[in-house]
Amino acid sequence: MSAQVARSPLSAVFLLHIALEAPLALQAFWSPQSLPFLQMNNTTVVMLKLYAALVAGSCVTAFLAYPLPEFLPGKRALAIGFCIYHSVVSTILFQTPRFIPHTLGAFFESINLTPEVLWGGFHGVLGLAMVVWWQGTLHYAAAVRGAM
């Protein structure tokens, strides 16, 4: 009989990655032209589909990593990879010119809260959440390392 491994509720961060990324990946697969992006052409549609394939793969990986024990090196490496990904995407979205032709309203436009900035903010929070998961689960890895 195997011993029950303690799990951290912070692992929900892997599910948050799926919640943020899966909608774009699915829509980019089935109907990329319906996405609200400016100046879409054949090249951008192909690049968007390639990006969707990468994101879908990362969602499947996050789903498979979610139930794994916190101390596994692969799960920890995936979290660092996601941290870097979300931090870079956040920075890119904060600095990009407008490419989503929607508005959140005049008030939010006046304080420069655009869909791109909001989307970048979600990625930034998720990048930070990956760091919190990493730090919050260090004791699991340390306990396994000490037991060996």
Biotite code that builds the C-alpha atoms (Angstrom):
import biotite.structure as struc

atoms = struc.array([
    struc.Atom([0.000, 0.000, 0.000], chain_id="A", res_id=1, res_name="MET", atom_name="CA", element="C"),
    struc.Atom([1.444, 3.387, -0.944], chain_id="A", res_id=2, res_name="SER", atom_name="CA", element="C"),
    struc.Atom([1.699, 6.281, 1.434], chain_id="A", res_id=3, res_name="ALA", atom_name="CA", element="C"),
    struc.Atom([-0.526, 9.301, 0.873], chain_id="A", res_id=4, res_name="GLN", atom_name="CA", element="C"),
    struc.Atom([1.490, 12.308, -0.291], chain_id="A", res_id=5, res_name="VAL", atom_name="CA", element="C"),
    struc.Atom([0.565, 15.716, 1.135], chain_id="A", res_id=6, res_name="ALA", atom_name="CA", element="C"),
    struc.Atom([-0.728, 18.123, -1.501], chain_id="A", res_id=7, res_name="ARG", atom_name="CA", element="C"),
    struc.Atom([-0.747, 21.878, -1.490], chain_id="A", res_id=8, res_name="SER", atom_name="CA", element="C"),
    struc.Atom([-3.886, 23.809, -2.407], chain_id="A", res_id=9, res_name="PRO", atom_name="CA", element="C"),
    struc.Atom([-1.518, 26.192, -4.199], chain_id="A", res_id=10, res_name="LEU", atom_name="CA", element="C"),
    struc.Atom([-1.397, 23.648, -7.041], chain_id="A", res_id=11, res_name="SER", atom_name="CA", element="C"),
    struc.Atom([-4.625, 25.227, -8.274], chain_id="A", res_id=12, res_name="ALA", atom_name="CA", element="C"),
    struc.Atom([-2.308, 27.687, -10.040], chain_id="A", res_id=13, res_name="VAL", atom_name="CA", element="C"),
    struc.Atom([-1.865, 25.059, -12.757], chain_id="A", res_id=14, res_name="PHE", atom_name="CA", element="C"),
    struc.Atom([-5.631, 25.064, -13.306], chain_id="A", res_id=15, res_name="LEU", atom_name="CA", element="C"),
    struc.Atom([-5.598, 28.873, -13.458], chain_id="A", res_id=16, res_name="LEU", atom_name="CA", element="C"),
    struc.Atom([-3.095, 28.614, -16.304], chain_id="A", res_id=17, res_name="HIS", atom_name="CA", element="C"),
    struc.Atom([-5.595, 26.450, -18.172], chain_id="A", res_id=18, res_name="ILE", atom_name="CA", element="C"),
    struc.Atom([-8.454, 28.864, -17.428], chain_id="A", res_id=19, res_name="ALA", atom_name="CA", element="C"),
    struc.Atom([-6.487, 31.807, -18.846], chain_id="A", res_id=20, res_name="LEU", atom_name="CA", element="C"),
    struc.Atom([-5.031, 30.097, -21.902], chain_id="A", res_id=21, res_name="GLU", atom_name="CA", element="C"),
    struc.Atom([-7.571, 27.499, -23.082], chain_id="A", res_id=22, res_name="ALA", atom_name="CA", element="C"),
    struc.Atom([-10.252, 29.900, -24.402], chain_id="A", res_id=23, res_name="PRO", atom_name="CA", element="C"),
    struc.Atom([-7.816, 31.623, -26.767], chain_id="A", res_id=24, res_name="LEU", atom_name="CA", element="C"),
    struc.Atom([-6.284, 28.315, -27.855], chain_id="A", res_id=25, res_name="ALA", atom_name="CA", element="C"),
    struc.Atom([-9.657, 26.765, -28.646], chain_id="A", res_id=26, res_name="LEU", atom_name="CA", element="C"),
    struc.Atom([-10.956, 29.767, -30.546], chain_id="A", res_id=27, res_name="GLN", atom_name="CA", element="C"),
    struc.Atom([-7.687, 30.138, -32.452], chain_id="A", res_id=28, res_name="ALA", atom_name="CA", element="C"),
    struc.Atom([-7.964, 26.505, -33.564], chain_id="A", res_id=29, res_name="PHE", atom_name="CA", element="C"),
    struc.Atom([-11.557, 26.602, -34.775], chain_id="A", res_id=30, res_name="TRP", atom_name="CA", element="C"),
    struc.Atom([-12.197, 30.192, -35.763], chain_id="A", res_id=31, res_name="SER", atom_name="CA", element="C"),
    struc.Atom([-9.125, 32.427, -35.673], chain_id="A", res_id=32, res_name="PRO", atom_name="CA", element="C"),
    struc.Atom([-10.699, 35.068, -37.940], chain_id="A", res_id=33, res_name="GLN", atom_name="CA", element="C"),
    struc.Atom([-13.419, 35.681, -35.346], chain_id="A", res_id=34, res_name="SER", atom_name="CA", element="C"),
    struc.Atom([-10.880, 36.792, -32.734], chain_id="A", res_id=35, res_name="LEU", atom_name="CA", element="C"),
    struc.Atom([-11.066, 40.531, -32.127], chain_id="A", res_id=36, res_name="PRO", atom_name="CA", element="C"),
    struc.Atom([-7.577, 41.380, -33.390], chain_id="A", res_id=37, res_name="PHE", atom_name="CA", element="C"),
    struc.Atom([-6.739, 44.187, -35.797], chain_id="A", res_id=38, res_name="LEU", atom_name="CA", element="C"),
    struc.Atom([-5.081, 43.678, -39.185], chain_id="A", res_id=39, res_name="GLN", atom_name="CA", element="C"),
    struc.Atom([-5.372, 39.888, -39.379], chain_id="A", res_id=40, res_name="MET", atom_name="CA", element="C"),
    struc.Atom([-3.965, 38.365, -42.582], chain_id="A", res_id=41, res_name="ASN", atom_name="CA", element="C"),
    struc.Atom([-3.044, 34.837, -43.643], chain_id="A", res_id=42, res_name="ASN", atom_name="CA", element="C"),
    struc.Atom([0.371, 35.026, -41.987], chain_id="A", res_id=43, res_name="THR", atom_name="CA", element="C"),
    struc.Atom([-1.015, 36.146, -38.638], chain_id="A", res_id=44, res_name="THR", atom_name="CA", element="C"),
    struc.Atom([-3.710, 33.453, -38.787], chain_id="A", res_id=45, res_name="VAL", atom_name="CA", element="C"),
    struc.Atom([-1.057, 30.776, -39.342], chain_id="A", res_id=46, res_name="VAL", atom_name="CA", element="C"),
    struc.Atom([1.106, 32.187, -36.527], chain_id="A", res_id=47, res_name="MET", atom_name="CA", element="C"),
    struc.Atom([-1.938, 32.360, -34.261], chain_id="A", res_id=48, res_name="LEU", atom_name="CA", element="C"),
    struc.Atom([-2.742, 28.701, -34.961], chain_id="A", res_id=49, res_name="LYS", atom_name="CA", element="C"),
    struc.Atom([0.867, 27.721, -34.232], chain_id="A", res_id=50, res_name="LEU", atom_name="CA", element="C"),
    struc.Atom([0.723, 29.677, -30.977], chain_id="A", res_id=51, res_name="TYR", atom_name="CA", element="C"),
    struc.Atom([-2.587, 27.983, -30.153], chain_id="A", res_id=52, res_name="ALA", atom_name="CA", element="C"),
    struc.Atom([-0.945, 24.589, -30.629], chain_id="A", res_id=53, res_name="ALA", atom_name="CA", element="C"),
    struc.Atom([1.798, 25.526, -28.171], chain_id="A", res_id=54, res_name="LEU", atom_name="CA", element="C"),
    struc.Atom([-0.704, 26.901, -25.671], chain_id="A", res_id=55, res_name="VAL", atom_name="CA", element="C"),
    struc.Atom([-2.944, 23.835, -25.980], chain_id="A", res_id=56, res_name="ALA", atom_name="CA", element="C"),
    struc.Atom([0.090, 21.666, -25.276], chain_id="A", res_id=57, res_name="GLY", atom_name="CA", element="C"),
    struc.Atom([0.907, 23.740, -22.212], chain_id="A", res_id=58, res_name="SER", atom_name="CA", element="C"),
    struc.Atom([-2.691, 23.385, -21.000], chain_id="A", res_id=59, res_name="CYS", atom_name="CA", element="C"),
    struc.Atom([-2.547, 19.603, -21.327], chain_id="A", res_id=60, res_name="VAL", atom_name="CA", element="C"),
    struc.Atom([0.802, 19.604, -19.527], chain_id="A", res_id=61, res_name="THR", atom_name="CA", element="C"),
    struc.Atom([-0.605, 21.765, -16.719], chain_id="A", res_id=62, res_name="ALA", atom_name="CA", element="C"),
    struc.Atom([-3.611, 19.450, -16.406], chain_id="A", res_id=63, res_name="PHE", atom_name="CA", element="C"),
    struc.Atom([-1.347, 16.419, -16.150], chain_id="A", res_id=64, res_name="LEU", atom_name="CA", element="C"),
    struc.Atom([1.014, 18.116, -13.680], chain_id="A", res_id=65, res_name="ALA", atom_name="CA", element="C"),
    struc.Atom([-1.742, 19.385, -11.375], chain_id="A", res_id=66, res_name="TYR", atom_name="CA", element="C"),
    struc.Atom([-2.307, 16.129, -9.440], chain_id="A", res_id=67, res_name="PRO", atom_name="CA", element="C"),
    struc.Atom([1.387, 15.241, -9.186], chain_id="A", res_id=68, res_name="LEU", atom_name="CA", element="C"),
    struc.Atom([3.243, 15.579, -5.868], chain_id="A", res_id=69, res_name="PRO", atom_name="CA", element="C"),
    struc.Atom([4.746, 19.008, -5.252], chain_id="A", res_id=70, res_name="GLU", atom_name="CA", element="C"),
    struc.Atom([8.310, 17.767, -4.838], chain_id="A", res_id=71, res_name="PHE", atom_name="CA", element="C"),
    struc.Atom([8.727, 16.271, -8.308], chain_id="A", res_id=72, res_name="LEU", atom_name="CA", element="C"),
    struc.Atom([11.417, 18.094, -10.298], chain_id="A", res_id=73, res_name="PRO", atom_name="CA", element="C"),
    struc.Atom([9.326, 18.015, -13.481], chain_id="A", res_id=74, res_name="GLY", atom_name="CA", element="C"),
    struc.Atom([6.409, 19.798, -11.835], chain_id="A", res_id=75, res_name="LYS", atom_name="CA", element="C"),
    struc.Atom([8.738, 22.370, -10.330], chain_id="A", res_id=76, res_name="ARG", atom_name="CA", element="C"),
    struc.Atom([10.470, 22.914, -13.685], chain_id="A", res_id=77, res_name="ALA", atom_name="CA", element="C"),
    struc.Atom([7.093, 23.355, -15.392], chain_id="A", res_id=78, res_name="LEU", atom_name="CA", element="C"),
    struc.Atom([6.132, 25.993, -12.819], chain_id="A", res_id=79, res_name="ALA", atom_name="CA", element="C"),
    struc.Atom([9.318, 27.968, -13.490], chain_id="A", res_id=80, res_name="ILE", atom_name="CA", element="C"),
    struc.Atom([8.709, 27.686, -17.237], chain_id="A", res_id=81, res_name="GLY", atom_name="CA", element="C"),
    struc.Atom([5.159, 28.983, -16.767], chain_id="A", res_id=82, res_name="PHE", atom_name="CA", element="C"),
    struc.Atom([6.455, 31.788, -14.549], chain_id="A", res_id=83, res_name="CYS", atom_name="CA", element="C"),
    struc.Atom([8.849, 32.928, -17.266], chain_id="A", res_id=84, res_name="ILE", atom_name="CA", element="C"),
    struc.Atom([6.184, 32.556, -19.980], chain_id="A", res_id=85, res_name="TYR", atom_name="CA", element="C"),
    struc.Atom([3.532, 34.560, -18.114], chain_id="A", res_id=86, res_name="HIS", atom_name="CA", element="C"),
    struc.Atom([6.013, 37.244, -17.068], chain_id="A", res_id=87, res_name="SER", atom_name="CA", element="C"),
    struc.Atom([7.239, 37.733, -20.643], chain_id="A", res_id=88, res_name="VAL", atom_name="CA", element="C"),
    struc.Atom([3.705, 37.727, -22.081], chain_id="A", res_id=89, res_name="VAL", atom_name="CA", element="C"),
    struc.Atom([2.647, 40.253, -19.457], chain_id="A", res_id=90, res_name="SER", atom_name="CA", element="C"),
    struc.Atom([5.519, 42.560, -20.367], chain_id="A", res_id=91, res_name="THR", atom_name="CA", element="C"),
    struc.Atom([4.769, 42.250, -24.085], chain_id="A", res_id=92, res_name="ILE", atom_name="CA", element="C"),
    struc.Atom([1.061, 42.988, -23.604], chain_id="A", res_id=93, res_name="LEU", atom_name="CA", element="C"),
    struc.Atom([1.791, 46.014, -21.409], chain_id="A", res_id=94, res_name="PHE", atom_name="CA", element="C"),
    struc.Atom([4.087, 47.495, -24.062], chain_id="A", res_id=95, res_name="GLN", atom_name="CA", element="C"),
    struc.Atom([2.146, 46.633, -27.216], chain_id="A", res_id=96, res_name="THR", atom_name="CA", element="C"),
    struc.Atom([0.172, 49.180, -29.202], chain_id="A", res_id=97, res_name="PRO", atom_name="CA", element="C"),
    struc.Atom([-3.569, 48.611, -29.334], chain_id="A", res_id=98, res_name="ARG", atom_name="CA", element="C"),
    struc.Atom([-4.510, 45.533, -31.356], chain_id="A", res_id=99, res_name="PHE", atom_name="CA", element="C"),
    struc.Atom([-7.874, 44.649, -29.789], chain_id="A", res_id=100, res_name="ILE", atom_name="CA", element="C"),
    struc.Atom([-10.549, 46.984, -31.191], chain_id="A", res_id=101, res_name="PRO", atom_name="CA", element="C"),
    struc.Atom([-12.736, 46.903, -28.078], chain_id="A", res_id=102, res_name="HIS", atom_name="CA", element="C"),
    struc.Atom([-12.940, 49.255, -25.151], chain_id="A", res_id=103, res_name="THR", atom_name="CA", element="C"),
    struc.Atom([-13.824, 48.851, -21.504], chain_id="A", res_id=104, res_name="LEU", atom_name="CA", element="C"),
    struc.Atom([-15.455, 52.282, -21.503], chain_id="A", res_id=105, res_name="GLY", atom_name="CA", element="C"),
    struc.Atom([-14.432, 55.914, -21.462], chain_id="A", res_id=106, res_name="ALA", atom_name="CA", element="C"),
    struc.Atom([-13.413, 55.925, -17.793], chain_id="A", res_id=107, res_name="PHE", atom_name="CA", element="C"),
    struc.Atom([-11.105, 52.932, -18.166], chain_id="A", res_id=108, res_name="PHE", atom_name="CA", element="C"),
    struc.Atom([-9.637, 54.371, -21.371], chain_id="A", res_id=109, res_name="GLU", atom_name="CA", element="C"),
    struc.Atom([-8.873, 57.603, -19.493], chain_id="A", res_id=110, res_name="SER", atom_name="CA", element="C"),
    struc.Atom([-6.792, 55.656, -16.947], chain_id="A", res_id=111, res_name="ILE", atom_name="CA", element="C"),
    struc.Atom([-5.177, 53.610, -19.730], chain_id="A", res_id=112, res_name="ASN", atom_name="CA", element="C"),
    struc.Atom([-6.896, 50.359, -18.771], chain_id="A", res_id=113, res_name="LEU", atom_name="CA", element="C"),
    struc.Atom([-7.272, 48.728, -22.176], chain_id="A", res_id=114, res_name="THR", atom_name="CA", element="C"),
    struc.Atom([-8.050, 45.079, -22.976], chain_id="A", res_id=115, res_name="PRO", atom_name="CA", element="C"),
    struc.Atom([-4.345, 44.547, -23.719], chain_id="A", res_id=116, res_name="GLU", atom_name="CA", element="C"),
    struc.Atom([-3.319, 45.938, -20.317], chain_id="A", res_id=117, res_name="VAL", atom_name="CA", element="C"),
    struc.Atom([-5.989, 43.888, -18.544], chain_id="A", res_id=118, res_name="LEU", atom_name="CA", element="C"),
    struc.Atom([-4.906, 40.723, -20.360], chain_id="A", res_id=119, res_name="TRP", atom_name="CA", element="C"),
    struc.Atom([-1.281, 41.529, -19.489], chain_id="A", res_id=120, res_name="GLY", atom_name="CA", element="C"),
    struc.Atom([-2.294, 42.036, -15.875], chain_id="A", res_id=121, res_name="GLY", atom_name="CA", element="C"),
    struc.Atom([-3.850, 38.575, -15.732], chain_id="A", res_id=122, res_name="PHE", atom_name="CA", element="C"),
    struc.Atom([-0.637, 37.092, -17.100], chain_id="A", res_id=123, res_name="HIS", atom_name="CA", element="C"),
    struc.Atom([1.434, 39.058, -14.586], chain_id="A", res_id=124, res_name="GLY", atom_name="CA", element="C"),
    struc.Atom([-0.698, 37.835, -11.684], chain_id="A", res_id=125, res_name="VAL", atom_name="CA", element="C"),
    struc.Atom([-0.391, 34.260, -12.928], chain_id="A", res_id=126, res_name="LEU", atom_name="CA", element="C"),
    struc.Atom([3.403, 34.613, -13.255], chain_id="A", res_id=127, res_name="GLY", atom_name="CA", element="C"),
    struc.Atom([3.513, 35.849, -9.664], chain_id="A", res_id=128, res_name="LEU", atom_name="CA", element="C"),
    struc.Atom([1.213, 33.004, -8.588], chain_id="A", res_id=129, res_name="ALA", atom_name="CA", element="C"),
    struc.Atom([3.708, 30.514, -10.006], chain_id="A", res_id=130, res_name="MET", atom_name="CA", element="C"),
    struc.Atom([6.414, 32.063, -7.806], chain_id="A", res_id=131, res_name="VAL", atom_name="CA", element="C"),
    struc.Atom([4.082, 31.845, -4.804], chain_id="A", res_id=132, res_name="VAL", atom_name="CA", element="C"),
    struc.Atom([3.454, 28.154, -5.596], chain_id="A", res_id=133, res_name="TRP", atom_name="CA", element="C"),
    struc.Atom([7.201, 27.567, -5.860], chain_id="A", res_id=134, res_name="TRP", atom_name="CA", element="C"),
    struc.Atom([7.948, 29.248, -2.533], chain_id="A", res_id=135, res_name="GLN", atom_name="CA", element="C"),
    struc.Atom([4.891, 27.768, -0.834], chain_id="A", res_id=136, res_name="GLY", atom_name="CA", element="C"),
    struc.Atom([5.867, 24.219, -1.742], chain_id="A", res_id=137, res_name="THR", atom_name="CA", element="C"),
    struc.Atom([9.600, 24.351, -1.029], chain_id="A", res_id=138, res_name="LEU", atom_name="CA", element="C"),
    struc.Atom([9.078, 22.508, 2.245], chain_id="A", res_id=139, res_name="HIS", atom_name="CA", element="C"),
    struc.Atom([7.685, 19.503, 0.319], chain_id="A", res_id=140, res_name="TYR", atom_name="CA", element="C"),
    struc.Atom([10.811, 19.285, -1.799], chain_id="A", res_id=141, res_name="ALA", atom_name="CA", element="C"),
    struc.Atom([13.054, 19.828, 1.233], chain_id="A", res_id=142, res_name="ALA", atom_name="CA", element="C"),
    struc.Atom([11.267, 17.084, 3.181], chain_id="A", res_id=143, res_name="ALA", atom_name="CA", element="C"),
    struc.Atom([11.755, 14.567, 0.369], chain_id="A", res_id=144, res_name="VAL", atom_name="CA", element="C"),
    struc.Atom([15.381, 15.596, -0.098], chain_id="A", res_id=145, res_name="ARG", atom_name="CA", element="C"),
    struc.Atom([15.985, 15.175, 3.657], chain_id="A", res_id=146, res_name="GLY", atom_name="CA", element="C"),
    struc.Atom([14.327, 11.738, 3.708], chain_id="A", res_id=147, res_name="ALA", atom_name="CA", element="C"),
    struc.Atom([16.672, 10.361, 1.056], chain_id="A", res_id=148, res_name="MET", atom_name="CA", element="C"),
])
